[in-house]
Structures are given as structure tokens and as C-alpha cells.
Amino acid sequence: MFIVHSFCGVAMTDILRGSPVAEGIDSFLRSRIAGKGITLVAVVSTDDPSMMSYLRSKTKKASSLGISFREIHLPEDIDTDGFISCIEKLNADPEVSSIIVEEPVPRGVDFSYIRGVISPLKDVDCVSYDNLGRLFSGSPRFVPATVLAVLKILDYYRIPVSGREVLVVGRSLTVGKPLASMLSIRGGDLGDATVTLAHSKSRNLNILLSRADVVISAVGKPHLVTGEHIKEGSVVIDVGTNYVDGRLTGDVDTESVVGKASAVTPVPGGVGVVTSSAIFLNAYYSYCLLSGGSDGFRAEDKPF
């Protein structure tokens, strides 16, 4: 059970940093993947500077772990058929153990078709219909990397959600919906939560915030969550990524939350740090599935 500290009647807020969680994942991977020839391929169709920076950090992380990370850059004017052709080649390539499609994709590409084509066994960010269906039915093969990062943070800091009210703000298929499903369906400390899924059309968001034991915001709106409206002693997980005046910030007004929440993840330095490691944890899992199938996969190796 998470402990709320107090000093002179004022709550002391713990900062849930991502670095020790990520270090634990990285240590696990280094002990398991040496010499295995794991290759993760990122399909990229934008030259946005922030994406290029993100890819450089992935390359550095992969190198430190002993995983081969390759990039395939597609032109921004590519159409759906051309994108599908690239994915099909990667599906068939025995040297490629996992695939991730970096979003956004070009306007001329219908991502719904990509979901239907990417190999479920190589789909490490859980975008395929097969993998999403398994997740929402309670038997996930993969969990999206950001969702996995949130679960790993909750587990590391021993924050149970069973029986508690959890508010997930944001309904994307990459974070909000799968995270809400995982927290409500699974058993144990990281499941059996009473989950409310809020979004941009939700009315009375402040009322929902005021009663939630755990708030997880993944909207991309700076200062959406403030200390004024959250419940005393609640846990706040900030998944938001925003740039304000050139600085990275989350969805949470951290300064106003500190002193009222029992714990909060920082941005930067929180969920994003763990997400980078979670991607490669999924890549390792994909390699294991392709090598021996889920029946031969050791329970202790499963990332969730």
C-alpha cells in the first residue's frame, strides 16, 4: 500500500521518477538478450525534428541493450498500398523480429488498413486488430509501450488499484482505452479497478477528478489537471507530452498538485523514460514468441 507522508498537516508528495523503473527493465533485458540477434524495425514517414530526436534516443538505447534497431524511412507522399507493401516485406523477413510504425502516418495512408496487415507476432506496440482484440478481451499478447510503462510504474512503487476509483483521461487506442481495459479486467493489485474513461467531450471533468483515487492523464493538454480539483492523497500519473515555449511539459500542473497528491510522475523524467525501455521489452517478448511460441515462454519473462 502506498504511504502518504505528512509534515505539519501538509501532505508530502512523492515524485515517482521513471529512471529506477527503466533501469530495472534494462538490467533484465541485458541479462537475457545477449547474442540473440533481436531486430526492431521502425517504419517512419516524417522528417519532423522531434521525431528524429526520438529515433536517435531509441538507437542509443538499443545499442546499450544489444538490440539491433533499424529505421525505414518512407516518403511523405506514400499511399496506403505503398505503406502496406513495406509492412508485408517486414512481416516476411525472418531477420526482423519486431515492427513499430511511428505515428503520425501521411494523410494519404489509411492506418486502419495497416492495423489489418501488420503481423500480430511482430506488432510490439499493439496496433493490430488481433492484438487489440486480445487485450480488450482480457488475454493480451502485447500491451502498448506507454500503457506497459504506466503499469510498471504502479507496480514498482507498489500503488494498488484494486477496488479503487481510477480516472483515465484520454481515449486513444495507444493509451487511454487499452490502459482502462487493463486496469479494470486484470486481477491482482494492478486490476479490478473501478475505471472511468474521460475525454474531450466529458462533462464535469473536475467532479470526476475530485473523486478519483488515481488519476492518469493522457490527453496532450497542458495544465489540464490541477491541484485545485484532485482528491486529497490521490496518485497522479502524467502521460501527457506537450511543448510550451520550447519546453517539454505534461498534462498536469505539477506545482499545484504537489502538497495535495500523495504522489505524481514528473514530465520529463516519468512515464516517457519507462516507455523507451518498455518498447524494447516488448521487442524481446516478440523475439521469444517467434522463436518458440507462447507455450514455451517462461512466465517470468512475460512483460505484464
C-alpha positions, -999 to 999 in steps of 0.1 A, spaced: 0 0 0 13 34 -9 21 57 21 12 94 22 37 113 42 27 144 61 45 174 77 28 199 99 -6 187 85 5 193 49 8 163 26 43 155 13 41 144 -23 64 116 -36 78 121 -70 75 89 -90 106 91 -111 109 67 -141 146 61 -141 148 34 -114 119 16 -132 136 18 -165 169 7 -151 152 -24 -137 138 -32 -172 171 -25 -189 190 -47 -164 166 -76 -171 170 -72 -208 208 -71 -207 207 -104 -188 185 -121 -214 192 -109 -249 230 -112 -254 237 -129 -288 200 -135 -296 200 -113 -327 169 -93 -319 160 -67 -345 134 -40 -341 124 -20 -372 108 14 -371 88 25 -401 90 63 -403 72 86 -427 80 121 -414 112 141 -410 99 162 -381 128 172 -359 112 159 -327 107 125 -344 144 125 -355 155 132 -319 132 105 -306 147 80 -331 182 89 -321 174 82 -285 159 48 -295 191 40 -314 212 48 -284 190 28 -261 190 -2 -284 228 -1 -287 232 -1 -249 209 -31 -247 224 -52 -275 193 -49 -298 196 -40 -334 174 -10 -342 167 -2 -379 148 26 -395 129 25 -428 120 60 -440 91 62 -464 82 93 -484 56 116 -470 36 113 -502 33 75 -500 -1 60 -503 -18 31 -484 -8 5 -509 29 15 -508 28 15 -470 12 -19 -469 38 -33 -493 66 -22 -469 49 -38 -439 43 -70 -458 80 -73 -466 89 -68 -430 63 -94 -419 80 -119 -442 116 -111 -433 129 -137 -409 157 -113 -397 131 -88 -384 117 -99 -350 95 -68 -343 80 -38 -361 68 -5 -349 50 21 -370 59 56 -359 29 79 -360 17 101 -375 15 85 -409 9 106 -440 -25 118 -449 -26 95 -479 -23 64 -457 -54 48 -441 -40 35 -408 -69 11 -404 -55 -10 -432 -21 -10 -415 -37 -24 -384 -51 -53 -405 -18 -61 -422 10 -59 -396 20 -93 -382 4 -98 -347 36 -116 -335 58 -87 -346 34 -59 -335 52 -46 -305 31 -15 -300 -1 -34 -301 -18 -17 -330 -31 -47 -349 -68 -57 -347 -57 -91 -335 -37 -78 -306 -62 -51 -296 -89 -77 -296 -69 -100 -273 -62 -71 -250 -98 -59 -247 -109 -95 -241 -85 -99 -212 -59 -121 -228 -33 -96 -242 -4 -108 -264 12 -73 -263 5 -42 -243 12 -8 -259 45 5 -247 32 36 -229 5 15 -212 31 -10 -201 52 19 -187 23 30 -165 17 -5 -153 54 -9 -145 55 24 -125 24 14 -105 40 -20 -98 74 -6 -89 61 20 -64 35 -5 -51 5 15 -59 -25 -8 -60 -56 0 -80 -78 -30 -70 -112 -17 -57 -101 19 -61 -116 46 -84 -92 53 -113 -98 81 -138 -82 78 -172 -84 110 -192 -79 103 -229 -95 76 -251 -68 69 -277 -61 33 -288 -25 38 -279 -30 47 -242 -64 56 -228 -86 27 -240 -61 -2 -235 -50 12 -201 -86 15 -189 -92 -21 -201 -61 -35 -184 -68 -18 -151 -104 -30 -150 -101 -65 -163 -69 -79 -148 -69 -94 -113 -44 -86 -85 -31 -52 -74 -30 -38 -109 -65 -48 -119 -101 -49 -106 -102 -11 -105 -134 9 -110 -123 28 -141 -139 60 -155 -127 69 -191 -130 106 -197 -123 125 -229 -126 159 -246 -164 157 -246 -167 147 -210 -188 170 -188 -179 179 -153 -143 167 -155 -134 185 -123 -160 164 -104 -145 132 -118 -110 144 -108 -123 152 -72 -134 117 -65 -106 96 -82 -80 78 -61 -57 75 -91 -57 100 -120 -40 91 -153 -39 118 -179 -30 111 -215 -46 140 -235 -19 163 -246 -33 195 -229 -10 215 -206 -23 221 -171 -54 201 -176 -51 185 -142 -45 209 -113 -43 206 -75 -75 226 -71 -97 197 -83 -79 164 -74 -87 144 -43 -65 148 -13 -39 120 -12 -46 108 -47 -19 94 -71 -14 114 -103 2 97 -134 11 122 -161 13 107 -196 9 140 -215 36 153 -239 33 189 -247 58 216 -257 52 251 -242 77 278 -251 101 251 -263 99 232 -230 85 197 -225 56 196 -201 28 172 -193 -10 175 -187 -5 181 -150 2 214 -133 27 197 -111 34 227 -89 -2 229 -78 -5 192 -74 25 189 -50 13 191 -15 -21 176 -22 -15 144 -41 3 116 -24 24 110 -55 29 123 -90 51 114 -120 72 142 -134 74 154 -170 101 149 -182 116 121 -162 85 100 -156 64 78 -179 83 87 -210 116 73 -196 100 40 -189 82 39 -222 116 39 -240 125 7 -221 91 -9 -225 93 -8 -263 124 -30 -261 109 -52 -235 81 -59 -260 107 -65 -287 123 -91 -266 89 -107 -259 82 -107 -297 115 -125 -303 106 -151 -278 72 -157 -293 86 -161 -328 114 -184 -315 93 -208 -295 57 -197 -292 38 -186 -262 37 -222 -248 74 -223 -244 77 -188 -230 87 -185 -194 62 -168 -171 89 -147 -155 99 -133 -190 64 -120 -198 64 -82 -195 29 -79 -180 
